Amino acid sequence: MFIPLKDSTFRLSPPIVTILIIIINIGVFLYQTILSREALQAWVYSTGIIANRLFDHGIIGAITPFFSSLFVHGGFLHLAGNMLYLWIFGDNIESTLGHFKFILFYFCAGIIAALVQILIHPQTDIPIIGASGAISGILGAYLIRYPRARIQVFIWFFIYIRRVWIPALYVLGFWFLLQLSNGLGALTFQQQGGVAWFAHIGGFLAGIALLLWLEPYERKRLWQQLNRTY
């Protein structure tokens, strides 16, 4: 197992949007902690995306959960993991795109991620919640933009415990393969609950596409890099 701790990439501008998103997520989670069990369940079902009830409350009722669900988490570890990844990788993508484009990027990645999960499991009534899909988009964009950046990760395997620096290409590449493996495994066994693996997969791929769409320089840079490689 591994946990990323920090990266070697310097940001060129303050991560205003990234910090704001983190603050909102923490604020929403603190609100969740004061709710009773019944009220919390009702809150999750009203703010999360329910695939087989998507249009029960009309068009507006179908659209709003794609935004509200990005700020609702199922527990402290769910929140902490997402915010850690957002803090480490989000600031650099915000610096690359600029504040406004980063907002557009974040929500588009989250929406596309949820749509992919719905496409795979259209009949489930389990709420899709969490910022994981949007943050997966950030990871995909980071892999393309900063593949040679180094990520400090905390690794433990039984008695083996180390902090090491590993290129982002390997850290994020392994992360994506892990999501893909788990997603295909869950699909094979017809599992619909728990982690929304295909939201992670869809968000990651969407992040790559969105980066190249929103930032023309990145398209040019990647094209030149590919030409030099081949």
Sequence and secondary structure as in RCSB ss.txt:
>XXXX:A:sequence
MFIPLKDSTFRLSPPIVTILIIIINIGVFLYQTILSREALQAWVYSTGIIANRLFDHGIIGAITPFFSSLFVHGG
FLHLAGNMLYLWIFGDNIESTLGHFKFILFYFCAGIIAALVQILIHPQTDIPIIGASGAISGILGAYLIRYPRAR
IQVFIWFFIYIRRVWIPALYVLGFWFLLQLSNGLGALTFQQQGGVAWFAHIGGFLAGIALLLWLEPYERKRLWQQ
LNRTY
>XXXX:A:secstr
 EEEEEES   SS  HHHHHHHHHHHHHHHHHHTS HHHHHHHHHHHSB GGGTTTTHHHHHHTHHHHGGG  SS
HHHHHHHHHHHHHHHHHHHHHH HHHHHHHHHHHHHHHHHHHHHH TT  S B SSHHHHHHHHHHHHHH TT E
EEEEEEETTEEEEEEEEHHHHHHHHHHHHHHHHHHHHHTT  SS  HHHHHHHHHHHHHHHHHH HHHHHHHHHH
HHHH 
